[in-house]
């Protein structure tokens, strides 16, 4: 996990942003999705080197397009179900935008 990242602040922040974006999943399902997405996102950040083993900014670069594809693959229950994949992609897009806003607001991104 990224040092300074407060999961208990992030989940409701991201959920509110996703609600404003029009997502209407029941709250427990939305929060479960967000937690899974955060776990996958942090794993991707470690894998690409954007975070080091101590949760600090690493030397690697976070590529948003590559991250989106990696998270989509990780979170997909049935990659063969086009409708489910489209819905997941929309959720993930909103998550990634809200996550970036949370990181910016929390001062966890580099200027």
PEWO-V159324 format. One record per residue. N is the residue number from 1. BURIAL is 1 if it has 16 or more other ideal C-beta (glycine too) atoms within 10 Angstrom, else 0. Layout:
# PEWO-V159324
<<N	BURIAL> <N	BURIAL>>
This chain:
# PEWO-V159324
<<1	0> <2	1> <3	0> <4	0> <5	1> <6	0> <7	0> <8	0> <9	0> <10	1> <11	1> <12	0> <13	1> <14	1> <15	1> <16	0> <17	1> <18	1> <19	0> <20	0> <21	0> <22	0> <23	1> <24	0> <25	1> <26	0> <27	0> <28	0> <29	0> <30	1> <31	1> <32	0> <33	1> <34	1> <35	0> <36	0> <37	1> <38	1> <39	0> <40	1> <41	1> <42	1> <43	0> <44	1> <45	1> <46	1> <47	0> <48	1> <49	0> <50	1> <51	1> <52	0> <53	0> <54	0> <55	0> <56	0> <57	1> <58	1> <59	0> <60	0> <61	0> <62	1> <63	0> <64	0> <65	0> <66	0> <67	1> <68	1> <69	0> <70	1> <71	1> <72	1> <73	0> <74	0> <75	1> <76	0> <77	0> <78	0> <79	0> <80	0> <81	0> <82	0> <83	0> <84	0> <85	0> <86	0> <87	0> <88	1> <89	1> <90	0> <91	1> <92	1> <93	0> <94	1> <95	1> <96	1> <97	0> <98	1> <99	1> <100	0> <101	0> <102	1> <103	1> <104	0> <105	0> <106	0> <107	0> <108	0> <109	0> <110	0> <111	0>>
